[in-house]
Amino acid sequence: MRVILGRILLLAMLLPSISFALFETTPGEQFRARLKSLEAECKRDPPEPGNTRCDLLKVQVEDWLATPEGRFAHSIKIPNPVPENSGYRKGMKPHEYFEHLCKTEAGEFIFKTVDNVEGIRLLRPRRPVDDYKFRHLYAMEDPYGNWQGEVEEPGFEFVGPTKYKYLETPLNSVARERGLMRYSDPSLFEAPKPDETVERYFGYDSKSLTSLKLERDSVFRGRFGITWRGIRRPHDREMGIAGGELLVLDLETKEVLGVRRGYAFYRGSWEFAPVCPKYGYAGGRDKSYQFSVWFVAKVARPTKWREFFEAEEKRRVQR
């Protein structure tokens, strides 16, 4: 009897580790199981009109090549493409794989710098993302590079006394709420003329929101542009990891001047997911206000780019 009790006690001690080894699942498996459970729940108890508890099931997975801008971004050849073999090994835990990619692939890669750059062109403006899309493991092409401040008002991100004099985007890249008119210069809400296809932000003094102005044009002025693209490989998203690249281009010579490659680690949502490379700017953040400028200004450098980064360094937390 004592032997049997001893074996039962030993089994009870081992069960947690045994069950973990037997039933451990990937973030991809966990997410699909959550969707399946939600689908069954919503079928059994359909939500009332206006109730959003089942909206995660309506989220559409982005088609990376659906637009000309997306196809162009993915057609660009860079000097240091990601290897087909990411280094994933069977048995790797998600956090181990994330740390591996951060160590071996993530980083800032600058091939050529240009000084006294007055303006930048957004070749592929990002689109708004709601909470349900952030929570969807597969829906977004590039969770790493997405920063909602850049989506909602890119002029504040790129234009300023130590940043660029102007930022150019295709027409109607931002959907503004009319309720913000009282806090903005009227030019941001003016209707474009039929021949105007370009929006150009300028004038922001980094103090007053109303200092940011917008003019429209029929041609782009800037020589240097940026675009972005997601990284797609067999194990990345299944392990809860999303990679993305931000590319800085000389649109006149067709050169790739620099690439920032980073990865995000899914924790139930992409919105505040851990990311790499590590910056520590803005009081210890690796992703925050001016996220794209943190890299772009090191490549296509505005006149006062040193002053910009000196200010960022003062608020940086080393880790």
N, C-alpha and C positions, 0 to 999 in steps of 0.2 A: 504494500500500500504506500509506503514511504517513497519507494522508487517511482511508482506511478505519479504520485503528487509532485515529485521532483521533476519528472519529465513534463508534466502539465505546466509547471512554473517556468521551466526553461522555454517551452513552446510559446507561452504567453509573452516572455521577454523578447523572443525572436520575431513574433508576428508583425510588429510595426515595420521592421526592416524588410521582412519577407514580402509583406503586402506592398510596401513601397516599391520594391524591386519588380514585383509582378505587375503592379497596376499603374506604375508611373507612366504618364502620357506626355506628349509634346504639347506646346501651346496650340498648334494647329488642330490636334485631336480634341483638346479641351474646348476650343472655340466651336468646332463643328458639332460637338455634343451639346453645347449651350444653345446653338441655333436650333438643333433638332428638338430639344426640350421646349424652347420658346415657341417653336412652330406648333407642337402638340398642344401646348397650353392655350395658344391663341385660337387654335381650331376648336378646342373644347369650350373655351370661354371667350368668344370674339369681343374685342374692345368696343365700347360705346364711341360714337362720333366725337372726335376731339381728343380722345384718349390715345396717347402715343406709346404705350408700353410695348406694342408689337412692331414699332417702326424700324427696329433693327433689321427685320426680315425684308424690308423694302429697299434697303441700301443697295445701290448698283456698284459693281466692281468696275473701276475705271479701265477703259481701253487705252493703253499707253500710246497707241499709234493712230488714234481716231482723228487727230487734227494735223494740219500741215506743220504746225509748230512742234508737235510731239514727234512727228516723223523726222523732222530736221534734227532735233536734239539727239535722237537715237542713231542718226546717220553719221554723226561726227566721230572721226577717228582721233584718238588721243595718244600721246607717247607712252603712257603707262596704263593700259587697259587692265581691268580686273582679270585675274586668271580664271579659266574655266573651273579648275580645281581649287575650291576655296580653302581647302585644308580641313574640311569637316571629316571627322572620324566617327564611326559607329560607336555609340555609347557616350558621346559627348553630351553633357548637360547644356541646356540653353545658355546659361550664364557663361559657361566655359567657351562656347562657340562665339558668343558676343565678344568676350575678352580677347579671343584669338583674332577675330576680324579687326578689332580696334588696334591691336598690336601690329598686325601684319599688313593691313590694307588701308586703314583710315589715315587721313592726314591732309595737309595742304601741300600741293605740288605746283610750284611756280617755275615756269619755263622761261618767261621773259617779262620784264616790268616796263611800264610806260609812265612817264612823269607828266605832270601838269594837265591831267585829263579833266576837262570841264564837265562832261556829262556822260551818262550811261543809258543804254537802251535795254529795256526788258523785252526780250524776244518771246518769252513764253510766260506771261503773267499767270500766277497761281489763282485758283478759284476758291471760293468760300467752302469751308468744311464745317458741318454741324456735329453735334455731340455723337450722333449715331454713327456717322462715318468715322469719327475718331475711334469709336469703340469696335469697329469692324476690322478684323485682322487683315483682311485681303483687299479692302475697297480702294485704299489710297495707293497711288503709284510711288510717292516719295514722302512718307511720313517724317523722315529725318529732316528734310529741307524745308518742310512747311512751317512757316511762321505767320500767324494770323494778322499780325500788325502790318506785314508787307502786303497781305491780301486786301485788308480793309482800307489802308491809306498809304500806298508805297512812297508818296512824296515825303512824308515825315521820316521815313527810314533812310532815304538816300540823299536828300537835299539838306544842306546846312552850311554854316560858316566854315567848318573844317572838313566838310564832305563835298558833294558835287554841287555845281551851280544849277544843274538841271537833271531831270530824269524824264525819259521818253518811254511811252507805252502805246500799244495800239489803242484805237478809239474804244471807249466804253469798257475798259478793263476792270473798272471798279463800279460796283452797284452801291451808290450812296443813299443813305436814309435822308429823306427831306427834313426830318426833324433836326438834323445837324446843321442846317443852313445858318442858324443864328450864331454858331460857333466857327463858321468858315467864311472865307472870302467868296463873294457871289460868283466869281469866275468858275468855281468848281461845279456849279450847278447850271451853267449856261448851256443851251442846246447847241450842238455843233451845226455848222453849215454843211450842205450836201457834199462838198469836195474835201472836207476835212476828215482825215483818217488817223491823225497822230495827236496824242495828248502829251503836253510838255509841262512838267511841274517845275516851279522855280520860286525863289524869294524867301524860303523859310529861314527865319532867323534863330531857330531853336528855342524861342521864348514864347512867342504868341502864335496860337493856332491859326489866326486870321492872316498871318504873314505869308502862308503858303498860297501860291496862286497857280492858275492853270491857263495855258494858252493852247489853242488847237492849230494844226497845220496840215498841209497836204503831203509833206515830205519829212523824213527823219533827218536830223542834223548830226547826231552822234556817230562816231566811228567805232566805238567800242560797245559791245553788248554782252549780256549774260543770258544763259539758258540753263535748264536743269533736266535731269532724267533719273528714273529709278534704276536700281540694279536688280536683275532677276536671275536667280540661280536655284537649283533644285531644293536645297535644304534651308535657305535663309528664312523665308516667311513661315515655313512649317515649324521652325525653331523660335518663332516670335521675333525675328530680326528683319529690319528693312533698311536697305542701303540706298543712298542717293548721291548724285554728283552735281556740283554746281560748276559750270564752265564759263570762263571769261574768254571772249573772242575779239580778235581784231577783224572787223567786218570788211575792211578794205583788202587786207592781205590774206584773209581766210585762215589766219593762224590761231591755234589754241594757245593762249597765253598762260593759263593756269587752270587747275582743277582742284576743287575741294571734295574729298570723298569722306562720307560719314555714315554712321550706323545708329539706328534707334532700336531700343529693346522694349518690346510690348509688355505692358503690365495691366492689361484689361482695357487700356486706352492708349492711343498714340500721343495724346495732347501734351502730357507732361512726362513722357517716357525718358529714361536715361539715354544719353547720347554720347558719342565720341566723334571727332576729337574733343579733348577737354580744353576749355578756354578759361573758365573761372572768372570771366568778365562780369560786370554788373553785380558785384558782391558775391561772386562764386557760381554764377550760372554758366552753363555750357551752351545755352540756347536762350536768347532773349531779344530785346529791342535791338535793331540794327544787325540782326544775325547774318544776313548776306553780306552787309558792308564790312563786317569783321574780316572777311576774306577778300572781297572784291577790291577794297581800297588798298590792299597790299600789292595788287597786280596792276590794275589801271588806277594809278595813284593820283588823287586830286592834289592841288597845290599845297594844302595844309594837312596832308595825310599823317605826317609825324605828330602834329599837335593832336589830331584825332586819337591816335593810339596812345599817346602819352596820357591823355585824359582817361582812356579805358584802363590803362595799366594802374592808375591810381585807385580804381574801384575793383581791381582784380584780386581774387583770393587764390593763392597758390595751394595746390593739393598734391 
